[in-house]
Amino acid sequence: MFTTVAHYTDPIEAHLARGRLQSEGIDAHLGDEHLAVANWEWRLAVGGVKLRVAERDAGRARAVLAAMDAGEYALEADTEDARALLPPDRESWSSRLAWLALMLFAIPLPWRRRKLDGRARRRL
């Protein structure tokens, strides 16, 4: 039999918690996750996304979730592993100049536009 160990209003947070529990060897399932995504305005009415585990694993699952909330699984900001996860710096002087021109002179950034076919032109 499964028991609910946590409720989440955000389905992404629920998936992260489920993944953490599964990495610890605890079989976990989410309830009402699809309802929360499809009908987001009903999330609070149904009690959010429910994280369920087997009754025998409930105590250990709550301990893992408490450790996760306390930040015990967070990466240190100044380690090499954390810097490897950051996206590369893709800014160049030309992109900064284009942004500056847009902000100062209201000159839009140039980009290619698709040619409209006959049906799309009639709608415009």
Protein Blocks (a to p, Z undefined) as FASTA:
>chain_A
ZZdfbdcfblklmmmmmmmmmmnopacddehklmmmmmmmlmmmnopaaddddfklmmmm
mmmmmmmmnopmpccfkbmklmmmpccdfbdfklmmmmmmmmmnopacddddddddfklm
mmZZ
